[in-house]
């Protein structure tokens, strides 16, 4: 009986280790995907600063 309990206990520990490993891989994958998305997102957006604006053509028309 104790041998069976040891086998069951070892199987549970193995399952917990596997579950923890899967959770870790998922967490790392999600973090990598977030970083990749952020790096691509920032490259695509280019904001103009005030010096790059064209002058207003209607500024002196009244």
C-alpha positions, 0 to 999 in steps of 0.5 A: 500500500505504501508503494502505491501511495509513493507512486501516486505521490511521485506522479503528483509531484511530476504533474506539478513540475510539468504544470509549473514548467508549462505555466512558466513557458506560457508566461515567458511567451506572453512577455516576449509577445508583449515586448515584440508588439511594443517594439513594432508599435513604436516603430510605426508611429512617428510623431511630428514636432512643432518645427516639422509642421508646415506653416499655416497658409491662412495665418495672415488672411483676414 
